[in-house]
Amino acid sequence: MEVIRLEFKSEIKEKILEVLSSFSSDELKIVEEITFFDPDFEENKKKLNTTYAKIKNGTAKFYTLEEVDAMLEETISKYEN
């Protein structure tokens, strides 16, 4: 199967779905993207892909729970005043 992405005004969604529903499920599968809930979806996706690539190639920096706790305590103490 091939994949295409359609962008359309919400007013015509019903018409588009009506036309597409004339095809069988073997011919066409409708997959709705949920990007409208997160306006930063594409940016977040790029960041996650970059981080994943660093993990795969071994260049990612990992921290123990104790190290994270110390960093959080230091950050909190800066803003306690």
N, C-alpha and C positions, 0 to 999 in steps of 0.2 A: 504494500500500500504506500501511497505517497502522502505527504503531509503539507498542507498549506495553512497559512494563518490569515484570517480575515479580520479587518477592523471596520466597524460600521457604527452608525448612530443607533442608540438604543431603541429609537422609535421603529426601526425596521427589523428588529430581531425576530419578532413573531413571523413576519413574512419570509425571512430567510429560513427559519426552522421549518416552516410549512413546506417550502420547496424541497429542502433537504430530506424531510421525512418521507418523501416519495421513493427514496432509495432503500433497498434492503440493508439489514445490518451487515451482510457479507460485503456489500458494495461500499458502505459508508459508515464510519464511526465518528460521532460528534464528541469531541473532548473539549470541555470548557476550561480555559485558563483562569486562575484565580488571582491574577496580578492586580486586579482593580482594588483588592483589599490592601495591598501594600504598594504605594506609589514608588517606593525605592526598590522594587523587586529586582530589576535588572542590575542595579548597582550592587545590591546585596549578593546576587548570584555571582557576579564577577569576583567579589571579595572572597566568597566561599570557594570558588574554583581556584583562586590564587592560593588560599590557605591549604586546600586539599593537595595542590601540586607541591607545595613546600613539604607537606607531610610525606607524600610519596617519594620525593627525591631526597629526604633526610635533612633538609635545611630548616625545618620548623623548630622553634624553641618550646620546650615543654617545662612545666613547673610542678613541683610536688605540692601537696595540700599545705604543708608547713610554709613553703615559700609564698604561696598565694595568701595565706593567712597573715604573714608578716607584711606583705605589700598592702593588704587591705587595712591592717592596723596602722601602718605608717600614713596612708592616705586619710583615714578617719581622724587621726591625731592632728593633721594639718588643718582640718576644718572644724575642730571641736570648739575653738575659741570663739 
